[in-house]
Amino acid sequence: MIWPIRKAGPARNVGDAPGYSISPEVTASPHARGIVFLHRTRGAVFASNGIGARIWRGSGEGKSIERIAAEISREFGVPGPVAERDAREFLGELETAGILVRNPAGAGA
């Protein structure tokens, strides 16, 4: 779901949403069709479509993966399990790329 100009490494799935924060090394720029992330330290740019932007925004708002997936499922007619799997994978990609960092246990969402 993210397309790096310079690949950061293999993505991995995220289990339960522990709560995330955007890395202090990253600038996010939402736009009408999605979102672009600039990882200043790595000099890498990543882009995602509108659904990826929605997953990122929902995570930042402290919503669970299940809630984000349910909203996407309702709005776009995607089966719930597919939306949840894709949301987990996307958050894993963002974490692997260094765009999102996990909040310490008990902090954040």
KAMO-V392704 format. One line per field, one symbol per residue. phi: phi as a letter, one per 40 degrees, with the letter a starting at -180 (. if undefined). psi: psi as a letter, one per 40 degrees, with the letter a starting at -180 (. if undefined). burial: b if it has 16 or more other C-alpha atoms within 10 Angstrom, else e. A space follows every 50 residues. Layout:
phi = ???
psi = ???
burial = ???
This chain:
phi = .bbccbcchccbcbccccgbbccccbbbbcadbiabbbccccgbbbbacc cccccdcccccgccdccdccccdccbgcddccccdccccccccccccgcb bccddgbgc
psi = digidhheihiiihbihehiiiieehhhgiidebihhhhddefihiiiad ddddddddddeeiidddddddddddefhhdddddddddddddddddeedi ihiiheia.
burial = bbebeeeeeeeebbeebbbbbbbeebebebeeeebbbbbeeeebbbbbbe bbbbbbebbbebbbbbebbbbbbeeeeeebeebbbbbbbbbbbbbbbbbb beeeeeeeb
